[in-house]
Amino acid sequence: VSLHGRFPWAASPLKSIRIRRGSAHLSDALGDYIARKSKDRDFSLTSTPQAFHDLLERWEGLRMDDFLVAIDGKDNIIGCCAPWNAASLEELIPLKYSLMGHNFRQFLKFGQALRWTRPMTKPVHRLGLEAGLHFRHLNFLHADNEDIFETLAWMAFEEAANNEFLVYAQARSDLHLRRPLSWVSAQMPFGFYTLLPPEAETPEFLHPAQDRPIAIEPFFVA
């Protein structure tokens, strides 16, 4: 899912939800929260607090103070995300847009004039040179409900550069991470594939009836 702006009728963030920057003071509680949220997800790399801290230490260009942490009135963590620009590792360059993509980019240009949206990079065949898309991945995205998620997205969008949009991965069963209707957004399906010997049984996580959420960061989907 990609978030490109907000319509004028989009609600403001809930004042009852405080957003704090990640810090050493919140490190242990954040690790516990992410581990708890990850335990029921397939392919999770953060099922324990130590696993989360080890992964964060290896993550290029991502630090604890990049996290946005949602706190309730009792100082409990109720959501988090880590906006991250992967430009130092990869760059996605639009060579050409489909008709639908072209129309969407034109709508973003119109919305930019009204201060609703942010622009997307022109394709190579129009620009005459290679220029990458500007966006931030919302990694380690967890929220206890839809309002908390939208508050985190609002803060991440406000802190991003004026030419950056947001991207995050949403599994089918992550209903509280559905793209908000009051945002200008787009979505693209993704799936998992695996190679198996002919005699092997299909793993449970590939069964069509399996509806457990998965732990996948948008950077790896891209």
Contacts in CASP RR format, 6 or more apart in sequence:
PFRMAT RR
TARGET T0000
AUTHOR 0000-0000-0000
METHOD contacts of the structure
MODEL  1
VSLHGRFPWAASPLKSIRIRRGSAHLSDALGDYIARKSKDRDFSLTSTPQ
AFHDLLERWEGLRMDDFLVAIDGKDNIIGCCAPWNAASLEELIPLKYSLM
GHNFRQFLKFGQALRWTRPMTKPVHRLGLEAGLHFRHLNFLHADNEDIFE
TLAWMAFEEAANNEFLVYAQARSDLHLRRPLSWVSAQMPFGFYTLLPPEA
ETPEFLHPAQDRPIAIEPFFVA
1 167 0 8 1.000
1 168 0 8 1.000
1 169 0 8 1.000
1 170 0 8 1.000
1 177 0 8 1.000
1 179 0 8 1.000
1 185 0 8 1.000
1 186 0 8 1.000
1 187 0 8 1.000
2 135 0 8 1.000
2 165 0 8 1.000
2 166 0 8 1.000
2 167 0 8 1.000
2 185 0 8 1.000
2 186 0 8 1.000
2 187 0 8 1.000
3 153 0 8 1.000
3 157 0 8 1.000
3 165 0 8 1.000
3 166 0 8 1.000
3 167 0 8 1.000
3 168 0 8 1.000
3 179 0 8 1.000
3 183 0 8 1.000
3 184 0 8 1.000
3 185 0 8 1.000
4 108 0 8 1.000
4 117 0 8 1.000
4 118 0 8 1.000
4 120 0 8 1.000
4 165 0 8 1.000
4 183 0 8 1.000
4 184 0 8 1.000
4 185 0 8 1.000
4 186 0 8 1.000
5 116 0 8 1.000
5 117 0 8 1.000
5 118 0 8 1.000
5 157 0 8 1.000
5 165 0 8 1.000
5 183 0 8 1.000
5 184 0 8 1.000
5 185 0 8 1.000
6 116 0 8 1.000
6 154 0 8 1.000
6 157 0 8 1.000
6 182 0 8 1.000
6 183 0 8 1.000
6 184 0 8 1.000
7 116 0 8 1.000
7 182 0 8 1.000
7 183 0 8 1.000
7 184 0 8 1.000
8 116 0 8 1.000
9 182 0 8 1.000
10 180 0 8 1.000
10 182 0 8 1.000
10 183 0 8 1.000
11 150 0 8 1.000
11 182 0 8 1.000
12 154 0 8 1.000
13 19 0 8 1.000
13 150 0 8 1.000
13 151 0 8 1.000
13 154 0 8 1.000
13 155 0 8 1.000
14 147 0 8 1.000
14 151 0 8 1.000
16 72 0 8 1.000
16 73 0 8 1.000
17 70 0 8 1.000
17 71 0 8 1.000
17 72 0 8 1.000
17 78 0 8 1.000
17 147 0 8 1.000
17 148 0 8 1.000
17 151 0 8 1.000
18 70 0 8 1.000
18 71 0 8 1.000
18 72 0 8 1.000
18 73 0 8 1.000
19 68 0 8 1.000
19 69 0 8 1.000
19 70 0 8 1.000
19 71 0 8 1.000
19 151 0 8 1.000
19 152 0 8 1.000
19 155 0 8 1.000
20 26 0 8 1.000
20 68 0 8 1.000
20 69 0 8 1.000
20 71 0 8 1.000
21 65 0 8 1.000
21 67 0 8 1.000
21 68 0 8 1.000
21 69 0 8 1.000
22 30 0 8 1.000
22 64 0 8 1.000
22 65 0 8 1.000
22 66 0 8 1.000
22 67 0 8 1.000
22 68 0 8 1.000
22 69 0 8 1.000
23 64 0 8 1.000
23 65 0 8 1.000
24 64 0 8 1.000
26 64 0 8 1.000
26 67 0 8 1.000
26 69 0 8 1.000
26 77 0 8 1.000
27 53 0 8 1.000
27 64 0 8 1.000
28 49 0 8 1.000
29 77 0 8 1.000
30 52 0 8 1.000
30 64 0 8 1.000
30 67 0 8 1.000
30 69 0 8 1.000
30 77 0 8 1.000
30 80 0 8 1.000
31 46 0 8 1.000
31 49 0 8 1.000
31 52 0 8 1.000
31 53 0 8 1.000
32 49 0 8 1.000
33 77 0 8 1.000
33 79 0 8 1.000
33 80 0 8 1.000
33 142 0 8 1.000
34 46 0 8 1.000
34 49 0 8 1.000
34 52 0 8 1.000
34 80 0 8 1.000
34 140 0 8 1.000
34 142 0 8 1.000
35 46 0 8 1.000
35 47 0 8 1.000
35 48 0 8 1.000
35 49 0 8 1.000
35 51 0 8 1.000
35 52 0 8 1.000
37 142 0 8 1.000
38 44 0 8 1.000
38 45 0 8 1.000
38 46 0 8 1.000
38 47 0 8 1.000
38 52 0 8 1.000
38 215 0 8 1.000
39 47 0 8 1.000
40 212 0 8 1.000
40 213 0 8 1.000
41 212 0 8 1.000
41 213 0 8 1.000
41 214 0 8 1.000
41 215 0 8 1.000
42 205 0 8 1.000
42 212 0 8 1.000
42 213 0 8 1.000
42 214 0 8 1.000
42 215 0 8 1.000
43 205 0 8 1.000
43 214 0 8 1.000
43 215 0 8 1.000
43 216 0 8 1.000
44 215 0 8 1.000
45 51 0 8 1.000
45 55 0 8 1.000
45 215 0 8 1.000
46 52 0 8 1.000
46 55 0 8 1.000
46 140 0 8 1.000
46 215 0 8 1.000
52 140 0 8 1.000
56 62 0 8 1.000
56 63 0 8 1.000
56 64 0 8 1.000
59 84 0 8 1.000
60 88 0 8 1.000
60 89 0 8 1.000
61 84 0 8 1.000
61 88 0 8 1.000
62 82 0 8 1.000
62 84 0 8 1.000
62 139 0 8 1.000
66 82 0 8 1.000
66 83 0 8 1.000
66 84 0 8 1.000
67 80 0 8 1.000
67 81 0 8 1.000
67 82 0 8 1.000
67 140 0 8 1.000
68 80 0 8 1.000
68 81 0 8 1.000
68 82 0 8 1.000
68 83 0 8 1.000
68 152 0 8 1.000
68 155 0 8 1.000
68 156 0 8 1.000
68 159 0 8 1.000
69 77 0 8 1.000
69 79 0 8 1.000
69 80 0 8 1.000
70 77 0 8 1.000
70 78 0 8 1.000
70 79 0 8 1.000
70 80 0 8 1.000
70 143 0 8 1.000
70 148 0 8 1.000
70 151 0 8 1.000
70 152 0 8 1.000
71 77 0 8 1.000
71 78 0 8 1.000
72 78 0 8 1.000
78 143 0 8 1.000
78 144 0 8 1.000
78 148 0 8 1.000
79 142 0 8 1.000
79 143 0 8 1.000
79 144 0 8 1.000
79 148 0 8 1.000
79 149 0 8 1.000
79 152 0 8 1.000
80 140 0 8 1.000
80 141 0 8 1.000
80 142 0 8 1.000
80 143 0 8 1.000
80 152 0 8 1.000
81 138 0 8 1.000
81 139 0 8 1.000
81 140 0 8 1.000
81 141 0 8 1.000
81 142 0 8 1.000
81 152 0 8 1.000
81 153 0 8 1.000
81 156 0 8 1.000
81 168 0 8 1.000
82 138 0 8 1.000
82 139 0 8 1.000
82 140 0 8 1.000
83 136 0 8 1.000
83 137 0 8 1.000
83 138 0 8 1.000
83 139 0 8 1.000
83 156 0 8 1.000
83 159 0 8 1.000
83 160 0 8 1.000
83 166 0 8 1.000
84 136 0 8 1.000
84 137 0 8 1.000
84 139 0 8 1.000
84 219 0 8 1.000
85 135 0 8 1.000
85 136 0 8 1.000
85 137 0 8 1.000
85 164 0 8 1.000
86 137 0 8 1.000
86 219 0 8 1.000
86 222 0 8 1.000
90 222 0 8 1.000
91 132 0 8 1.000
92 132 0 8 1.000
92 133 0 8 1.000
92 222 0 8 1.000
93 121 0 8 1.000
93 124 0 8 1.000
93 130 0 8 1.000
93 131 0 8 1.000
93 132 0 8 1.000
93 133 0 8 1.000
94 120 0 8 1.000
94 121 0 8 1.000
94 122 0 8 1.000
94 123 0 8 1.000
94 124 0 8 1.000
94 132 0 8 1.000
94 133 0 8 1.000
95 123 0 8 1.000
95 124 0 8 1.000
95 125 0 8 1.000
96 123 0 8 1.000
96 124 0 8 1.000
96 125 0 8 1.000
97 105 0 8 1.000
97 123 0 8 1.000
104 120 0 8 1.000
104 186 0 8 1.000
105 119 0 8 1.000
105 120 0 8 1.000
107 117 0 8 1.000
107 184 0 8 1.000
108 117 0 8 1.000
108 118 0 8 1.000
108 119 0 8 1.000
108 120 0 8 1.000
108 184 0 8 1.000
109 119 0 8 1.000
111 117 0 8 1.000
111 184 0 8 1.000
112 118 0 8 1.000
112 119 0 8 1.000
116 184 0 8 1.000
117 184 0 8 1.000
118 162 0 8 1.000
118 163 0 8 1.000
118 164 0 8 1.000
118 165 0 8 1.000
119 163 0 8 1.000
120 133 0 8 1.000
120 165 0 8 1.000
121 127 0 8 1.000
121 131 0 8 1.000
121 132 0 8 1.000
121 133 0 8 1.000
121 134 0 8 1.000
122 131 0 8 1.000
124 130 0 8 1.000
124 131 0 8 1.000
134 161 0 8 1.000
134 163 0 8 1.000
134 164 0 8 1.000
134 165 0 8 1.000
135 164 0 8 1.000
135 165 0 8 1.000
135 166 0 8 1.000
135 167 0 8 1.000
136 156 0 8 1.000
136 160 0 8 1.000
136 164 0 8 1.000
136 165 0 8 1.000
136 166 0 8 1.000
136 167 0 8 1.000
137 167 0 8 1.000
137 168 0 8 1.000
137 217 0 8 1.000
137 218 0 8 1.000
137 219 0 8 1.000
137 222 0 8 1.000
138 152 0 8 1.000
138 153 0 8 1.000
138 156 0 8 1.000
138 166 0 8 1.000
138 167 0 8 1.000
138 168 0 8 1.000
138 218 0 8 1.000
139 217 0 8 1.000
139 218 0 8 1.000
139 219 0 8 1.000
140 217 0 8 1.000
141 149 0 8 1.000
141 152 0 8 1.000
141 168 0 8 1.000
141 169 0 8 1.000
141 177 0 8 1.000
143 149 0 8 1.000
143 152 0 8 1.000
143 176 0 8 1.000
143 177 0 8 1.000
144 176 0 8 1.000
145 176 0 8 1.000
146 176 0 8 1.000
146 178 0 8 1.000
146 180 0 8 1.000
149 176 0 8 1.000
149 177 0 8 1.000
150 180 0 8 1.000
153 166 0 8 1.000
153 180 0 8 1.000
153 183 0 8 1.000
156 166 0 8 1.000
157 166 0 8 1.000
160 166 0 8 1.000
167 218 0 8 1.000
167 222 0 8 1.000
168 177 0 8 1.000
168 218 0 8 1.000
169 190 0 8 1.000
169 216 0 8 1.000
169 217 0 8 1.000
169 218 0 8 1.000
169 221 0 8 1.000
170 177 0 8 1.000
170 178 0 8 1.000
170 179 0 8 1.000
170 187 0 8 1.000
171 177 0 8 1.000
171 213 0 8 1.000
171 214 0 8 1.000
171 216 0 8 1.000
172 211 0 8 1.000
173 211 0 8 1.000
173 212 0 8 1.000
173 213 0 8 1.000
174 213 0 8 1.000
179 185 0 8 1.000
179 187 0 8 1.000
190 221 0 8 1.000
192 205 0 8 1.000
192 206 0 8 1.000
192 214 0 8 1.000
194 203 0 8 1.000
194 206 0 8 1.000
196 202 0 8 1.000
196 203 0 8 1.000
204 210 0 8 1.000
205 212 0 8 1.000
205 214 0 8 1.000
END
